Amino acid sequence: MADKPRVKLVGTDGNIFAILGRCKQALKDAGQPDQAEEMMQRVFKATSYDEALGICQEYVDAE
């Protein structure tokens, strides 16, 4: 995988859809739209908040 874009999550909305949106946009801005789509599909299949958050963190460096 290419370099992970950085995403500031501290102090932001903890809703998983808000987090997913921030991560998706960061990946797209970094020229990684395929990774953004892959991440979204995996998150939608997650069975818990922690699993979904972990998947997001595989794709971005969360601050």
Backbone bond lengths (Angstrom), bond angles and torsions (degrees), N, CA, C in turn:
res aa  C-N    CA-C-N  psi(-1)  N-CA   C-N-CA  omega(-1)  CA-C   N-CA-C  phi
1 M - - - 1.469 - - 1.525 108.51 -
2 A 1.299 116.17 145.23 1.462 121.97 178.14 1.528 109.76 -65.17
3 D 1.332 115.22 173.94 1.468 119.48 178.11 1.523 109.96 -54.42
4 K 1.321 114.68 141.24 1.456 120.26 179.79 1.526 110.04 -80.46
5 P 1.321 117.29 131.81 1.460 119.11 173.48 1.525 110.00 -72.85
6 R 1.322 116.25 153.34 1.462 121.38 178.75 1.514 109.36 -90.88
7 V 1.335 114.91 138.82 1.460 121.20 179.87 1.518 108.24 -133.13
8 K 1.329 116.37 126.03 1.463 120.45 177.53 1.523 108.66 -83.44
9 L 1.323 116.01 114.93 1.454 120.99 178.74 1.523 111.84 -111.42
10 V 1.318 116.97 -21.07 1.461 120.34 -179.90 1.522 108.86 -65.06
11 G 1.319 115.99 129.20 1.456 120.77 178.30 1.517 114.25 81.73
12 T 1.341 117.04 8.43 1.460 119.74 178.50 1.530 109.56 -109.51
13 D 1.307 115.94 173.73 1.464 122.45 179.19 1.527 109.20 -56.77
14 G 1.326 117.19 129.42 1.460 121.89 -178.59 1.513 113.79 -86.36
15 N 1.327 117.57 1.55 1.449 121.06 177.14 1.522 109.21 -61.31
16 I 1.332 117.85 131.39 1.458 120.63 -175.26 1.525 111.70 -60.76
17 F 1.322 118.13 -31.10 1.464 119.49 179.44 1.528 110.89 -71.95
18 A 1.315 117.57 -33.94 1.462 120.99 175.17 1.528 109.89 -67.20
19 I 1.320 116.31 -43.30 1.468 121.00 178.32 1.521 109.90 -63.29
20 L 1.320 116.49 -46.29 1.466 120.91 179.50 1.527 110.60 -58.76
21 G 1.314 117.11 -42.25 1.459 120.59 178.99 1.523 112.44 -62.28
22 R 1.328 116.81 -42.37 1.468 120.61 179.13 1.528 110.77 -65.30
23 C 1.328 115.91 -42.23 1.465 120.56 -179.79 1.529 111.07 -67.65
24 K 1.321 115.94 -42.05 1.462 120.60 178.68 1.525 110.33 -60.64
25 Q 1.320 117.39 -45.58 1.459 120.96 -179.15 1.520 110.95 -64.92
26 A 1.322 117.11 -39.77 1.467 120.62 179.18 1.526 110.62 -62.62
27 L 1.324 116.99 -41.52 1.459 120.41 178.19 1.529 110.91 -65.24
28 K 1.315 116.65 -43.99 1.470 119.81 178.33 1.530 110.86 -62.43
29 D 1.330 116.94 -43.37 1.469 120.90 179.33 1.522 111.55 -63.05
30 A 1.345 116.14 -28.12 1.464 121.12 179.96 1.530 111.72 -87.87
31 G 1.332 116.67 7.00 1.461 120.17 177.93 1.516 113.32 77.44
32 Q 1.339 116.50 28.77 1.459 121.08 -177.96 1.541 111.18 -123.97
33 P 1.329 117.29 56.76 1.467 119.35 -177.33 1.532 113.44 -64.03
34 D 1.324 117.74 -31.63 1.464 119.75 179.24 1.524 110.99 -66.34
35 Q 1.343 116.29 -39.26 1.459 119.93 177.63 1.527 110.41 -67.10
36 A 1.333 116.59 -36.12 1.461 120.68 178.24 1.529 110.25 -61.19
37 E 1.320 116.44 -45.04 1.467 120.70 -179.96 1.526 110.82 -66.40
38 E 1.312 116.44 -43.28 1.472 120.65 178.93 1.529 110.62 -60.62
39 M 1.328 116.25 -45.55 1.464 121.24 179.61 1.523 110.18 -59.53
40 M 1.330 116.97 -46.05 1.462 120.54 -178.78 1.522 111.17 -60.25
41 Q 1.308 117.08 -45.54 1.461 120.31 -179.14 1.528 110.98 -62.01
42 R 1.321 116.75 -40.34 1.468 120.16 178.60 1.527 111.37 -67.53
43 V 1.322 117.53 -41.09 1.467 121.21 179.93 1.523 110.14 -63.69
44 F 1.328 117.62 -40.79 1.464 120.74 -179.65 1.524 112.15 -63.07
45 K 1.324 117.22 -23.07 1.465 121.51 179.08 1.526 112.28 -92.84
46 A 1.315 117.22 -6.37 1.469 121.22 -178.50 1.526 110.03 -64.26
47 T 1.323 115.06 149.03 1.465 119.96 -177.87 1.526 113.03 -104.64
48 S 1.331 117.13 0.31 1.459 119.67 177.41 1.525 109.85 -152.85
49 Y 1.316 114.85 162.04 1.463 121.26 176.77 1.528 110.31 -60.21
50 D 1.338 115.95 -45.52 1.464 119.78 -178.33 1.524 111.96 -62.50
51 E 1.319 116.85 -39.32 1.462 120.35 177.51 1.525 110.43 -64.38
52 A 1.321 116.69 -45.01 1.463 121.36 -179.86 1.528 110.86 -62.18
53 L 1.324 116.62 -43.83 1.459 120.78 178.97 1.525 110.60 -63.47
54 G 1.319 116.92 -41.20 1.463 121.33 178.01 1.514 112.34 -61.33
55 I 1.321 116.45 -39.57 1.463 120.49 177.83 1.525 109.99 -63.15
56 C 1.325 117.32 -45.30 1.465 120.86 178.10 1.535 110.29 -57.19
57 Q 1.315 116.19 -41.19 1.454 120.26 -177.10 1.533 112.62 -72.12
58 E 1.314 117.71 -14.88 1.469 120.32 172.70 1.524 111.00 -70.76
59 Y 1.318 116.56 -25.67 1.459 122.31 -173.89 1.522 114.01 -101.91
60 V 1.314 117.60 -24.92 1.474 121.49 -178.66 1.517 110.12 -132.19
61 D 1.318 116.01 157.92 1.462 121.81 170.67 1.517 107.33 -91.92
62 A 1.319 115.32 106.96 1.460 120.32 -178.41 1.524 109.96 -84.59
63 E 1.308 115.57 136.43 1.468 121.74 178.30 1.511 108.64 -106.00
